[in-house]
Amino acid sequence: MKLGSCHLWGDDLEDFCNQIKLAHQLGYDLIGVGDSPAGWHDVYISLAIAAQIAPNTRLMPFVTSPFIRHPLAAANALCSLDELSHGQVQLGLSTGGSNIMAIGHKPASQAKINDYWQAISRLFSGNSAQYENRPVAALQYPRKIPIYYSAFGPKALALAGQKADGVILFSNDNFDLLDEKIAIVRNAAHQAGRNADDIEIIVTSYCSIRPTRRQALDDLKAFIVVNGLALARSPELMAQIPAEHRAAINELLRRYDTSEHVQVGGKNSQLLDELGLTDYLGQFDTIAGTPAYVAKVLSELKQRGVSTFVVNMPGHADREGTMRELANIRNQLA
């Protein structure tokens, strides 16, 4: 199984570049850059820097969303990057997180995603398009860019199976739930007349490797708090949360500062302990523990046809240690 890592460029360009260099040296196959414009530098400029440091490595916005950029502007940036990197670019698309929170917008509906998707797909193919019932001119320099959809609920997973080149799934060690998600994607692909094996499955999580789970969770607090945002912004998920945690999660959403998104030791991560949510939210989309535990999880992912495991780095308190440990585990599983 291949490895990927997701990064953000903050107040230290040298540190960002060193992270990309390390990923490249360790043989990571995919480098993603998050899209959180209120708190970090621009995703496309960051990816252009990564393209120079890590040649022949897949590059992906991990992930971007509608509303913050018109599909013509996004398509042009991605096609430019693809030419710069000699065909290494893929689009990671989602309904929205911190990026759209920063502009006071709700996550995109599946209808809105479909509208954005069809427009940007046509632009990648060199055609004119329609977006929000308005005409969009064709690109002068189009490139065929694969689209990967970060999917959570059943409708999004089905859409990935119907249309996407790949699907991005958040997961932990709940393999039954992961199996259900993969089955929805594959069944939707079959129903659409597609070969399900053509859809690449990428799994991502907040991952840390330490001698104890408690140490690993401490590394990930800036990420774990984001799990609370995902729950709070979904009525379906909030309905499943134990009553004793609902008020705290709503308070977390109210006080979350998008300008400090996934900042290690920032005010958002401090909310976890203040609101008593660390252990509860640490259950979601988190792989935290010993090398043996993480190796077992990655082995299970590999058995399920997962092509690439992507570890998130910006809010990680032990980036280098985890990246090196993951590379060791990958080599052991090869």
Secondary structure, DSSP 8 states (H G I E B T S, - for coil): -EEEEEE---S-HHHHHHHHHHHHHTT-SEEEE---TTTS--HHHHHHHHHHHSTT-EEEES-B-SSSS-HHHHHHHHHHHHHHTTS-B-EEE-S-SHHHHTTT-----HHHHHHHHHHHHHHHTT--EEETTEEE---SS-----EEEE--SHHHHHHHHHH-SEEEEE--S-HHHHHHHHHHHHHHHHHTT--GGGSEEEEEEEEEE-SSHHHHHHHTHHHHHHHHHHHHT-HHHHTTS-HHHHHHHHHHHHH--GGGTT-TT-HHHHHHHHHT-HHHHTTSSEEEE-HHHHHHHHHHHHHTT--EEEEE-TT-TTHHHHHHHHHHHHHHH-
